[in-house]
Amino acid sequence: KMGLAAPEMNLTAFPNPGNGNSTIKYSVDVPSKVTIAVYDMQGKLVKVLADKKHEPGVYTIPWTYTELAQGTYTVAAIKDGVAKQLIKVVKN
């Protein structure tokens, strides 16, 4: 938990828990470089879903993770090199 009063990027994943396909949704308030990255519970990078400059707006990314083991993963929203929000996604 990052202790932010209001999550700056409104990062969500649905369905969550999922069975191998989820949609990651997030918002960007000002032009910035955004990275959406997935980590396992050991902190190892599993996948980078986005890593580019974004204009303000709401974005969705389909994420297929059928190859991953059952368990909990962390999705991180990183803006201009600073982690802004973390969410947990459970794979059944």
Stockholm file with secondary structure:
# STOCKHOLM 1.0

chainA/1-92         KMGLAAPEMNLTAFPNPGNGNSTIKYSVDVPSKVTIAVYDMQGKLVKVLADKKHEPGVYTIPWTYTELAQGTYTVAAIKDGVAKQLIKVVKN
#=GR chainA/1-92 SS CCCCSSCTTCCEEESSSBSSEEEEEEEESSSEEEEEEEECTTCCEEEEEEEEEECSEEEEEEEECTTSCSEEEEEEEEETTEEEEEEEEEEC
#=GC SS_cons        CCCCSSCTTCCEEESSSBSSEEEEEEEESSSEEEEEEEECTTCCEEEEEEEEEECSEEEEEEEECTTSCSEEEEEEEEETTEEEEEEEEEEC
//
